[in-house]
Amino acid sequence: QVQLVESGGGLVQAGGSLRLSCAASGSIFRIYDMGWYRQAPGKQRELVARISSDGRTDYADSVKGRFTISRDNAKNTVSLQMNSLKPEDTAVYYCTANVGTDIFRRTNYWGQGTQVTVSS
């Protein structure tokens, strides 16, 4: 079993910054893609950013230039630096990781979510 634990959410004023972190632990053979999704009230969960094991990144258009995703493969962590936050960034943010528990099996895991609230 694999666990993802997020930290770093909170309340911030528009224009401010927050940094989210996520640590993976458990029966990990290898971690492939890692990423962050978010879900606002009444909306579908959407991709915010993702990063491959070799560092290639992909961002939602709405966060390009404001958010930066990074990972530490040695520590099995992924982070999301969020700058110039807007009220529309308010959502529950979820960490996700595609984890190989052996050379044959790969499974997507999700964190429990962390609330980010941006006040205007």
N, C-alpha and C positions, 0 to 999 in steps of 0.2 A: 504494500500500500504506500501511496505517496501523499504527502500533505503540502499544501501551499498556504503560507501564512502572510497576510498583507499587513502593512502598517503605514502610517503617515497621513491618513485622511484628516479632515477637519473643516473648520469654518474660516474663510478668508474673504477679504474685501476684493472687489473687482480691481484688476490690475496687479494683484498680489501673486505670490508663488507658493507652491506646495511640492513636496517630493514624496512620491509613493515608493514603497519597497515591498518586495515579495521574496520570501525564502522557501525553497523547496527542500523537503527532507523525506527520508524513507528509503524504500527499495528502488534506488535509482541506478540504472546501468549507464544511461546517457540521456541528456535532455536535448531535444531538437529545438523547434521554434518555441519562443516564449512571447507573451504579449499581454496587453491590457485591453479590456472591453469596458464599456460603461452602459448603464441603463438608467434613464431618467424616468420619473413617474409617468405612466401612460404611454411610454414609448418602448420600442423593441431594443434589445441589447445590440450595441454596435461596436465594431472594431475601432479602437483608438490608435494603437500602434502595435507592431510586432517586430521581433528581431530573431534572425536565424542564429544557429550555433556559430556561424563564421562572421557574424556581425552585420549582415545585410538588414536594412530597416525598411519599414513601410508604415506610412502614416495616413490617417483620415485627412481629407482636405481641410476639414474644419480646425485641425490642430497643427497643421504644418507651419513651421517657423516659430511656434510657441512651446511645443512639447518636445522633449528628447527622451528616447528610450535607450537604455544601456543594460548590459548584463555582465556578471562576473561568473565565468564558467567554473572557476575553481571553487567558488562558494555557493554555486547553484542559486544565484539571486538575479533578479531583474528589477530595474528601477525605472520610474517615470518622473522626470523633472518637468513640472508644469509651470510655465511663466505666463505673464499677461493674462491671467485667468479672467473669464467672462461669466456672467450669471448663467449663460446657456451651457457652461461646462458642469453645472450642478448635476450630480448623478451618483449612483453607487458604482464604484470602479472595481472590476474583477480582474485578478491576475489569472493567467492561463499558461499551461505548459504542456507540450507534447513530449511525453516521457517514455523512453524505452526501459522496461524493467528487466529485460534480457535481450538477446540479439534477435529474438523473434517477435516480441510483443511491444506495441506502442499504444499508448492510451493518452487521451486528453484529460487533464485534471484542471480543476478550478479552485480558486480560493473562495473564502466566505464573503468577500466584498468589503469595501471600506467606503464610507460616505464622504463625498466632497461637496461642500456647499459654498457657493460664491455669492456674496451679497452685493447688491448694487449701491 
